[in-house]
Amino acid sequence: MGGYRIEIASKALELFIQSLPIGSYYQIIGFGSEYKVYDDNPREYNMNNIKNSLDTIKKFKADLGGTKITGPLKYIYDSDKNYESIKLPRNIILLTDGEAWDKEEGLNLIEKNNFKFFLHSIGIGDDFDEDLIKNAAILGKGNFNFCKDLEN
């Protein structure tokens, strides 16, 4: 993910974080060839946490390599115990602008764990894998969307 692409993905994430409903919880995990967990545990949606998250997002760089989705997904599915005290629906939002090198493995993982979390996927820009976005949402019992018009 190059400079412009990470900038667009970061802006989309900022918008998304600010649009969460009050009383929800969230966790940010960046991914590429490797993944980076920015929040060890789910954060409650409040002004302090949102401000800290927006500050973190502004510092994102395209420094995690290509796109592999199995690492971060496995981390989330394996850490579902962190969500036991939160009595809300569990959702994963997969926001990507590329293709996954481990697409089939990732889709299999999503399908095996769709009883733990719903997975919704959003493709940003012109270079994302539409098949990945659609199938991830279908297998994850969620929704998908394509955001190709980056100017708006």
C-alpha positions as CSV (number, residue, x, y, z in Angstrom):
1,M,0.0,0.0,0.0
2,G,1.7,3.1,-1.2
3,G,1.6,6.7,0.2
4,Y,-1.7,7.8,-1.5
5,R,-3.4,4.4,-0.8
6,I,-2.5,4.4,2.9
7,E,-3.7,8.0,3.1
8,I,-7.1,7.1,1.6
9,A,-7.4,4.0,3.8
10,S,-6.5,6.0,6.9
11,K,-9.1,8.6,6.1
12,A,-11.7,5.9,5.6
13,L,-10.8,4.4,9.0
14,E,-10.9,7.8,10.7
15,L,-14.4,8.3,9.3
16,F,-15.5,4.9,10.3
17,I,-14.2,5.2,13.8
18,Q,-16.0,8.5,14.3
19,S,-19.2,6.9,13.0
20,L,-19.4,4.1,15.6
21,P,-22.4,4.2,17.9
22,I,-21.9,5.4,21.4
23,G,-21.6,2.4,23.8
24,S,-19.7,0.3,21.3
25,Y,-16.2,-1.1,21.6
26,Y,-13.6,-1.3,18.9
27,Q,-10.0,-2.5,18.3
28,I,-7.7,-1.4,15.5
29,I,-5.4,-3.9,13.8
30,G,-3.2,-2.9,10.8
31,F,-2.2,-5.6,8.4
32,G,0.1,-6.2,5.4
33,S,2.6,-9.1,5.2
34,E,2.6,-8.8,8.9
35,Y,0.0,-7.3,11.2
36,K,0.2,-4.8,14.1
37,V,-2.2,-4.7,17.0
38,Y,-2.8,-1.1,18.1
39,D,-5.2,-1.9,20.9
40,D,-4.4,-5.0,23.1
41,N,-8.0,-5.1,24.2
42,P,-11.3,-3.7,22.9
43,R,-11.6,0.1,23.6
44,E,-14.9,1.6,24.7
45,Y,-16.2,4.3,22.3
46,N,-15.6,7.5,24.2
47,M,-14.1,10.9,23.3
48,N,-10.7,10.2,24.9
49,N,-10.3,6.8,23.2
50,I,-11.5,8.2,19.8
51,K,-9.0,11.1,20.1
52,N,-6.1,8.6,20.9
53,S,-7.2,6.3,18.0
54,L,-7.4,9.2,15.5
55,D,-3.9,10.3,16.6
56,T,-2.6,6.8,16.0
57,I,-4.3,6.5,12.6
58,K,-2.7,9.8,11.4
59,K,0.7,8.1,11.9
60,F,-0.1,5.1,9.8
61,K,2.6,4.3,7.1
62,A,2.7,1.7,4.4
63,D,5.3,-0.3,6.3
64,L,3.6,-3.6,6.9
65,G,4.4,-5.1,3.4
66,G,1.9,-6.8,1.1
67,T,-1.6,-8.0,2.1
68,K,-2.1,-11.1,4.2
69,I,-5.4,-11.4,6.1
70,T,-5.0,-14.7,8.0
71,G,-2.6,-13.4,10.7
72,P,-4.9,-10.6,12.0
73,L,-8.0,-12.7,11.5
74,K,-6.5,-15.5,13.5
75,Y,-5.5,-13.1,16.2
76,I,-9.0,-11.7,16.5
77,Y,-10.7,-15.1,16.5
78,D,-8.3,-16.5,19.0
79,S,-8.8,-13.5,21.3
80,D,-12.6,-13.7,21.4
81,K,-12.3,-14.2,25.2
82,N,-11.4,-10.5,25.4
83,Y,-14.9,-9.8,24.3
84,E,-16.7,-12.1,26.8
85,S,-17.7,-9.2,29.2
86,I,-19.0,-7.1,26.3
87,K,-22.6,-8.0,25.7
88,L,-22.9,-6.6,22.2
89,P,-22.8,-8.2,18.7
90,R,-19.2,-9.0,17.6
91,N,-18.3,-7.6,14.2
92,I,-15.1,-7.4,12.2
93,I,-14.7,-4.7,9.6
94,L,-12.2,-5.8,7.0
95,L,-11.1,-2.5,5.2
96,T,-8.6,-3.1,2.4
97,D,-7.4,-1.6,-0.8
98,G,-5.6,-4.6,-2.2
99,E,-5.5,-8.3,-2.9
100,A,-4.7,-10.9,-0.2
101,W,-1.8,-13.2,-0.9
102,D,-3.5,-15.8,1.3
103,K,-7.1,-15.3,0.1
104,E,-8.3,-18.9,0.2
105,E,-6.8,-19.5,3.6
106,G,-8.4,-16.3,4.9
107,L,-11.8,-17.1,3.5
108,N,-11.6,-20.6,5.0
109,L,-10.8,-19.0,8.4
110,I,-13.7,-16.6,8.1
111,E,-16.1,-19.4,7.3
112,K,-14.9,-21.6,10.3
113,N,-15.3,-18.7,12.7
114,N,-18.5,-17.0,11.5
115,F,-20.2,-18.1,14.7
116,K,-17.8,-15.9,16.8
117,F,-17.9,-12.7,14.8
118,F,-19.8,-11.3,11.8
119,L,-17.4,-10.1,9.2
120,H,-18.2,-7.1,7.0
121,S,-15.8,-6.0,4.2
122,I,-15.1,-2.8,2.4
123,G,-12.9,-2.4,-0.7
124,I,-11.3,1.0,-1.2
125,G,-9.9,2.4,-4.5
126,D,-9.5,0.6,-7.8
127,D,-7.1,-2.2,-7.0
128,F,-8.9,-4.3,-4.4
129,D,-10.0,-7.9,-5.0
130,E,-13.8,-7.7,-5.5
131,D,-14.1,-11.5,-5.1
132,L,-12.3,-11.3,-1.8
133,I,-14.5,-8.5,-0.5
134,K,-17.8,-10.2,-1.6
135,N,-16.9,-13.7,-0.4
136,A,-15.4,-12.5,2.9
137,A,-18.7,-10.9,3.7
138,I,-20.8,-13.8,2.5
139,L,-18.8,-16.3,4.5
140,G,-18.7,-14.0,7.5
141,K,-22.5,-13.5,7.4
142,G,-22.0,-9.8,7.0
143,N,-22.2,-7.1,4.3
144,F,-19.8,-5.7,1.8
145,N,-19.3,-2.4,0.0
146,F,-17.0,-1.1,-2.7
147,C,-15.7,2.5,-2.4
148,K,-14.1,3.2,-5.7
149,D,-14.8,7.0,-5.9
150,L,-12.0,8.1,-3.6
151,E,-12.6,11.8,-4.0
152,N,-16.0,11.5,-2.4
